[in-house]
Amino acid sequence: MVITSGNEEDKGSQEKESKEETILAMLGIIGTILNLIVIIFVYIYTTL
């Protein structure tokens, strides 16, 4: 008799959450970089 505790399901959900967190972190970094670029362009445009 084999008793399974559902570790495979937990591992799958942890991998999914990890992938989602990675995607959200990348989107946050990309958004921050785009905001900095916009701020730089606006600063240059307003100082000319």
N, C-alpha and C positions, 0 to 999 in steps of 0.2 A: 504494500500500500504506500503510495507516494502522496505526501502532503505538500501542496504548493501554497505559498503565502502571497502570491501576486507580485513578486518582485519584478517580473518581466514587464508588467503593466506600469509599475512605478518607474522603472528604468526608461520606458518609452515616454512617459509623461515628463520625466526630468529632462530627457533629450529635447523634447518639443519645447519645453519652457526655456531651456538654455538657448535653443536656436532663436526663439522669439526675443529673448533678452539681447542676444547679439544683434539681431536686426534692428531693434529699437535703439540700441547704443549707436550703431552705425548711422541711423537716421538722425539721431541727436547731434552727432559729430558733424555730419554733412550740413544740417540746418545751421549749426553754429558758424561753420566756415562761410556759408552763403550770407549769413547776417553780417559777418565781419567784412566781406567783400562789398556788400551794399553800403555799409557805414563808411568804408573807405571811399567809394565812388561819390557818395553824397558829400562827404567832407571836401574832396577835391573839387567837385562841381560848385559848391557854395563858396569856396575860397578863391575861385577864379574871377 
